């Protein structure tokens, strides 16, 4: 059997490492051909030594210039040009596991070329969903890696879209599920980074604490599954055992239950339409021992969730602005310049500062609005910081 030739973009991040763990476990199925990182040279060197890919890409050009490959026959490229060259290699599948918008044009090129894609990069769809989804070459070319979107994707396999009544994503509720507003207002970055279920990077962990991440996932789901916003919602499932539900027109509901381990949805995305035998360590506890309580989201306590939904309602120009502004707001919180409860009003003021068209016509325009969001949020951060 021919091995599936893979590239991992964002190889040293939490999702990239989980994807490589699948490759490590099933070397008879997957061959790692290319790895891309932003600037983590130490992590890249270890992965190069283990997997011996043919191509490496370091997005940060200054970091790339100082990288000495472990193997003499490994090619090293840099920057946006390097990512675009990676897509031109002979590959069967690319896992987009990085954060930010840097890989969005490489994603577009991969889709146009007909390469299978596993997608964990939220920004690609939040910013470029209206254009990215039109670039797919065949059904299920984009396989979502996020546990919630993977759950919905799996629940929808074999189903008719016109029979869907509602898509429901789940959230753990984050570290502040049972905290008061005052407790959140005075919390430290250290407390915000204590996610009860998942081990992730700082940015997405803070977004999970404010539930903006869940609002972002609502936007992703609307684009991924061609669903109107009114048919997509989220609820809290504190144990993170239920990852998503789909309610159908006949009154039945499908849901996906599994242990909260990213390697499970990643394995399905990489091996689809088959499943990999992952072993007993990945099996969930017996159903009789599962705590499957559900809670409604308190939108007065987590206004970022509502704001993300509102941004999509306002037009496709607004989600990219939120993406850019949130990068700056989270950085300001992590460095002690603003409180975590300042993030929502800061994002809202950034949206209100935009006076351009509600709907835009190109991916390039969308990416420029990410920069607009960053720029406006920086100005507002200074004002919010001065008030503290």
N, C-alpha and C positions, 0 to 999 in steps of 0.2 A: 504494500500500500504506500502511495506517495504521501510524504508528510506535508501538512499544511504550512506554507511559508508565511511567517508572521513578522510584522513590525510593531513595536510598542513605542508610542509617543507619550512622553511623561513617564519614562521607565523607572525612575527612582522615587516617584511619589507613591502614596499608599495604594492607589488603584493599579498603577504600573507594577508594583512589587507583587500584588496579589495575582495579576495576570501572568507574571513570570513564574510564580509558584505553580500555576496550572501547567505551564510549559515544562517546568522541572519535574513535575509528577508524571507527565505523560510525554516523555521524550520520543516515544515511538509514533506519536501523532503530530507533534508540532516541532517545527524548526524555526528558531529565532534568527531572522535574516538581518534585521536592522533595529537599532535602539536610538531613541532621541531623548535628550534631557535639556533643561534650560541652562543650568550652570553647575550641577553637582558632579564634579569631575571624579571625586573620590568614589562615590557610589557607582558611577559609570565604569570606572576601571575594574571594580569587582565583578560587575555584570559582564563586561567584555571578556574577562578572563574565564568566567564560567561558561558563557554561551557561545563565544567566538562568532559573533555576527560578521557579516561582510561589510556592513556600513554603520557608522555612528554619526549622529548629528548633535552638535552642541549649539543651541539657539543663540546663546550669548557669545558674540564674536570674539570679545576679549578673552573669555574663558577658553574658547575653542583654540585660540592661537597658542595656548600654553599646554594643550593636551598632547601627551605622547602615548600613542596606542600600545597596548600590551603585545599585540600580534602585528608583525610587519605587513601582513597582507590585508589588514583592515583599513578601509578608507574613512577619513574623517572630514565631514563637511560642517558648515556653520550657517546660522541665520535662517531667514525665510527661504533663501535659495536652497539651503540644505534640505529643508522639509519638502520643498517642491521636488527636489531630485529624488528624495526617498520614495515618493509616490510613483516615480517612473521606474523603480526597480521591479524585478519580476516577483510580485507578491500575490498571495491569495487573500490575505486578511490584514487589516491595520486596526490596532486598538488605539483609539484616541483617549488617553487617560490623563492628559494635562489639563490645567486650569487656564483661564484667560482666553483671549481671542487670537493669540499668535498662530494657532494651527488651523484657523478657520478656512483659509484658502487652500491649504493642503487637503483638508476634508472635502472641500468642493471638488478638487482635482481627482481625489480617490473615487468619489461617487461617479463622476463623469467617466472615469476609466473603467468602471464596473467592478471595482474591488470591494469585497465584503468589508464592512466597518462595524467594529464594536465601539459604542460611543458612551463615554462617561463625562465628556466635556459639556457642562451645562451652558456655558456662554455661547457655544456655537449655535444652539437652537434658540435660546432666549434672544440673542441678537439677530441671528440670520435665518430663523426658522422658515419664514415665508419664501425664501429663495433656496435654502439648503434642501428642503423636502422635495422641491421640484427637480432637483438634480439627480435623484435616485434612478438607477438603471433597471432595477427589477424589485419585486416585492421582498420585503424583509432584508434588503441590503443593509439598512441600518439596524443593528441589534443593540438595544439599550442595555447598559451595564448597571446603572443605578438600580438598587434592589426594587424600588417602587415601580419604576417604569418596566423593568424586566417582568415583574409580577403581572402588570396589566397586559403586556405583550403576550405572555404565556396564556393568560386567561382568554385572550381574544383569538388565539390560533384556532382556525376552523370556524369562526363565528362570522355572521353577517353584521357589518357596521350599522346598518339601519335598524338592527334589533337591540342596539345598546340604549339603555335608559340613562345610565349614570356610571361614570368612572370615579372610583374613590381611592385616593392615595392615603397612606398612613404616615404618621409622624410619631416619634417617641415622646415628643413634648420637650426634649432637651433638659438642661440642668435647672431651668427655672420654672418647670411645670407647676410646682407647688409653692413658688415664691410670690411675695407681694410686690407691688409696684415699688415701694420704698426699698425693699431688699434688692430689687433689680437695679434701681437708680444708684445705689451705693456699692454695687458689686465690683469686683476686680476682674481684670482679664483672666487671671488664674482660675477664678471660679467659672467664668464663662467657657473656658476650655475643657471643663470636666464633663464631657458628653457621657451620658449614662450607658450608651450602647456601642457606638462606633469610635474607632481610632482614626482620626482624619487630620488634615492640615488645619492650621490656625484659622484661616479665612473661612472655610466652609463650616468649621465648628462654631464660630461666632454667628454665622448665618443660620445655623441650626438652632442656636440659643434664642435668636430673635424670631425664628420661624419664617424669616425671609426666604430661606432655602426652600421651604415647602411652597411658598408662593411662586418661586422660580420654577419648581417642579410642576406646578399647575400649568404654567405657560408652556413648558416643554411638552407636557402631555397633550395639550391642545394641538400643538403642531405635529407631534409624532403620530397621533392617532386620529387626526383630522376631526377633532371634536370641538363643538362650540363651548365657550367658557361656562355657560350655565349647566352643562352636563358633566363638569369636572369639579370635584371638591376634595377636601382632605379632612381626616379625622385623626384623633390621637389614639394610638394603641401602645401604651407605655412599655410593654415588654418587647416590642419590635419583632414579634413572631409572625404577625400578619403583615404582608408587605404591600398588598393592594387588593382591591375588590372591583368586580364589574357586575352591575345589576342589569338584567335583560328585561325585555318587554313582556315576557310571560310570567314575571314575578320571581324568577330564579336568580340566584347570585353566585358567581364563582369568586373564590378567593385563593390566594397562594400563601401557604404557611411554610416557613423554614427557619432554621437557626439564622441569626443575624451575622452572616459571614459572607463577605463580598465575593469570595471565591466561588460561591454557588451560582449567582447570576452570571459571573464572568465565564465560568465553565460552559454554561449553556450558550452564551453568545458566541464563544469561540468554536464550539462543536456543532451548533445548530445545522441541520435538524435533528441530530442525534444527541443523546445525553451521555456524559461520562460517568463511570462508576466511581463515585467520590469516596465511598467507604463509610463505616459506622460513625466516625468522628464528626461527620457532617449531618447526621440524622438528628431531627428534632426530638425533644422528649415525647413520651407518650401523650396523646391528646388529653387524656384525663388529668395530666399534670401541668397542662398549659394554662396560663393566666391570659385570657383573651378579652379583657375588658376594653371597651371603647369609650372615648370622651369627645365631646365637641370642643373645637378650638375656641378659646376666649379671645375674640378679636379685639376687645378693648385692652387686653393685656399684651397681645401680640399684634400690634397694628401693622407691622411690616408685612405680615401675611396678606392682609387686606390691601395694602398699598400695591403689592405686586399684581394682584388680580385687577385692581383699578387701572394700573399702567397698561395692561393688555386691552382693557375695555376702551381706553382713550385712543388707541391706534398703535400701529406697529413701530412708530417712532419712539415710543416711550419706554418699552422694556430695555432697549440698549442704553438709554440714559440712566436708568436705575442700576444697570450692571456697572457702568463707569463710576457713578456716584458712590455705590456701595463699596467698591474697592478702597476709595479714599476714606469713607466713614469708618470702615472696620479697622483700617490702619491707624486712624486717629484714636479709636477706642483702645486698641492694643498698646498704643504708646502713651496712654493716660491723658490725652488731650480732651476727650469728650466722654460722657457717660454712655452706657449701652442704650439707655432710653432716649438719647439724643439722635440715634441713628434714624429712626422713623421720621421725625420732623425734618431732619436734614435732607433725607431723600425726597420728601414731599416738596420742600422748598426748591430743591433742584429741578424737579419736574415742572413746577410752576414758573420757573425762570425761562423755560423754553417757549418760544413764540413762533416756531416754524410749523410746517405742515404736520398734521396728525399721522398721516400715512405717507411713507416714502417708497421709492421705487427700486432701490438696489441695495445689494450687500455692502457696497462701498459706502453708501450714505449711512447705513446702519452703524458701521464701524466708526465713522466720523462722529456719530452721536455718542458713542462710548467715550470718546475723548472729550466731547462737550460736557458729559456728565462728570467726568473727572475734574475738569477745569472749574466748573461751577461749585462742585462739592468742596474743593480746596478753599475757595473764597469763604464758603459758609462755615467750614471747619474753624477757620480763624475767628469768626464771630462767635460761634458756640463755645470755643475754648476760652475766649475773653470773658464770657459770662459766668464761668465756673468759679 
